[in-house]
Amino acid sequence: MGGLTTSLLTGMQALDATQAALDATSNNISNANTPGYTREVAQFSENEEGVSGDSVTGGGVTLDGIASVRDELLNLQIQQQTSEQSSANTQNSLLQQIQNYFTSNGEDLATTLGAFSSSLAQLSANPSNSAVQQSVYSAAQNLVGSFNNTANGLTTAQSDADQQVTQTVAQINSLTQQIAQLNSQLTPSVVATQNGGTIEDQRDQLVQQLSTLTGISVTQSSDGEVITTGNGTPLVMGSQSYNLQTTTGTDGFQQVLDSSGNNITSSIQGGQLGGAIQMRDQTIPGYLSSLNTLASQFATSMNAAQAQGFDSTGSKGQPFFSVPANPSYGAAAGIALAITSGSQIASSSDGTSGSNGNVANLSAVLTNNLPSGQTPANAYSNLVFQVGNDTSNSSAQSSAIGQSLLQLTNQQSSVSGVSVDEETTNLIRYQTAYEAAARIVSTIQALSTVTLDMGASQSY
Amino acid sequence: MRVNPNMVPDILADLQQSQNTLNTTLQEVSTGKSVNVPSDNPEASAEMVGNTMETANVDQYTQNVTGVLSTVQSADSALGSVVTALTQAVSLGTEGANGTSNAADQQSIATQIQGILSSVVSSANTDYNGVYLFGGTASTAPPYAADSSSPTGYTYNGNSDTNSVAVGDDLNVQVNLPGSQIFSNSSTSVLGSLTSLISALQSGNTTAISSATNDVSSALNYVSQQRVFYGNAETQLNSQETYLQQETVSLTSQQNSLVGVDEAQAATELSQAETDNSATLAAAAKVLPNTLLNYLEPPS
């Protein structure tokens, strides 16, 4: 059977529970703008009622705990999209850097090829004019400069990407160590009883950061959270983290190894790491190879045309351009002028300095197809298209993923975000509840006094 | 369903979007170009490579046409004076063959023809900007030099090659005829016929004078025929010049349509972007500060 003490106890429980709810509310309000914060709600349940004979008395309220409201599935989707966006962003920023070399700026290949072609046309009209010969020579110098510049721009971007690989791997290792550390605090018993709260928020933030660095897959196992790269290389298993390593590969670039030393470079996708590897090992080598083919075929064809004629001294045409024999040093980066003055340009077809018969052969290199099946201008124009298209695709991809990420974070926020209005309402609600619970205590106290006074008056 | 309480990311994304559009349209209006880097329009950028090269070439072809035209015109006018000189030689030769001319007349005519021969040789040695027009491709030295051992008194130091100058991607115009073809051809030699006429006049043989005059006359016809070549070249160059002018216009208009902006459209887009941007900012300013707290009575 209940009594005043029981009621007092019930009132106490109500005060405690409401106090906890007020704590949760105030914590929510204070963290309303904290990134990664997940709103908390106090969870109550009613106590078992006391049964005494026929009468049933309510058992009061119990605070079950304070739970963070999170949606793991949404988090997974956000991580995945973040990886993709971050990969696209990394590629885009490198491509933006690259495409400057393919922009019409007076020093690009289109301009210098055009200037070289028109200088040859000028030579056709004035084959024996040494000033014109010299202008062909300087146009060829500029052309060689453009080839070298463009190739250097590409290799610079490539080594930037390579540096990014090393840095990103270091960041990944630091993050996975922190995550493993947090995992060790989040034992299943902690999660079951008091909800990870802050620690889980912190870990989610770190996992989110990790997903910008590389594509990951997150699963829950009996040991806690398991994080692997997209292809299954373990990064974190519960409280244990596995460091990635880098080593210099045969091509001079950093290769990524898993903790047991297997090369996983080519299987890494997504995130900064995936984007940088994609650019370094696929995209840029593709551009370089097109550019090198163009440079080497152009030089070879020009030299062949040059060999058909005679220079202004009547000697047989010497090679116009030289390209490095060593294929590992690209033709575009290494192309240079083999002649040393305009007088060595083989414009004559019969050995007299007034003949322009071979200029047509030199010009024909620019208008005819190279062995690649394209004219130099077309080959270059394809490359410009490719670079422009890749750049615009990567930024389109990034903004498309950005849109869907925005929706996902909106969804996440609608589940986990703190609404100040809601918290204000709760504040009023819990304030009222607290006041009512306090009233119970004071009422019981008053009643106890009355009861005690009743005993006192009997003593008279 | 619970509504997303945090509007900041949405508003920021909207603001960024409208700011970005504003920047793009502003850049288009201020630069007058819709394509500044290849990613703005990869297709147009690729086509611009061809346009850039072609524009440079067409500029040079136009200059070539102008230059070559002057060369061809001076060659033509040199041949014009040769024709005049030869016409005079024919009438002088006819006069010398006439029975009324005495030996003294013939000697004086021979001297005049000698003068004509020198003027023809001087025409054959015409140069334009240091390039000798009738030496074939051996154009750095005068093609005809006095040589007493030669029957005509002159030797040809040029060659029989010709030059063709590029005035279009697929058009090379032949710009010269070698002097060996015009003046000292083995069948109809201008110099040879004049030399024979001089010696016939000096010998006073009327039949020989008459036959030599006929040779000069056929040489005159031959030179006139050869001159047609230069006339044709001029016509061809003039029409090519017209074509190149059109080509320049069409390349410029292609360039405009590839990477240029339509000013009116760009200005409209800019003002739209401005309106959009201010609307987004105004909306953000209205929505962001609002919470329930604004409407609650302050606690007493």
Interface residues (C-beta under 8 A of the other chain):
Chain A: L95 Q96 Q99 N100 F102 T103 S104 L109 A110 T111 L113 G114 A115 S117 S118 S119 L120 A121 Q122 S124 A125 N126 P127 S128 S348 S349 D350 T352 S353 G354 S355 N356 G357 V359 A360 S363 L366 T367 A377 N378 Y380 S381 N382 V384 F385 Q386 V387 G388 N389 T391 S392 S395 G402 L406 T409 N410 Q411 S413 S414 V415 G417 V418 S419 V420 D421 E422 T424 T425
Chain B: M1 R2 V3 N4 P5 N6 P9 D10 A13 N36 V37 P38 S39 D40 N41 P42 E43 S45 A46 E47 M48 V49 G50 T52 M53 E54 T55 A56 N57 D59 Q60 Y61 Q63 N64 G67 V68 V131 Y132 G135 G136 T137 A138 S139 T140 N159 D161 N163 S164 V165 A166 D169 D170 N172 T291 L292 L293 L296
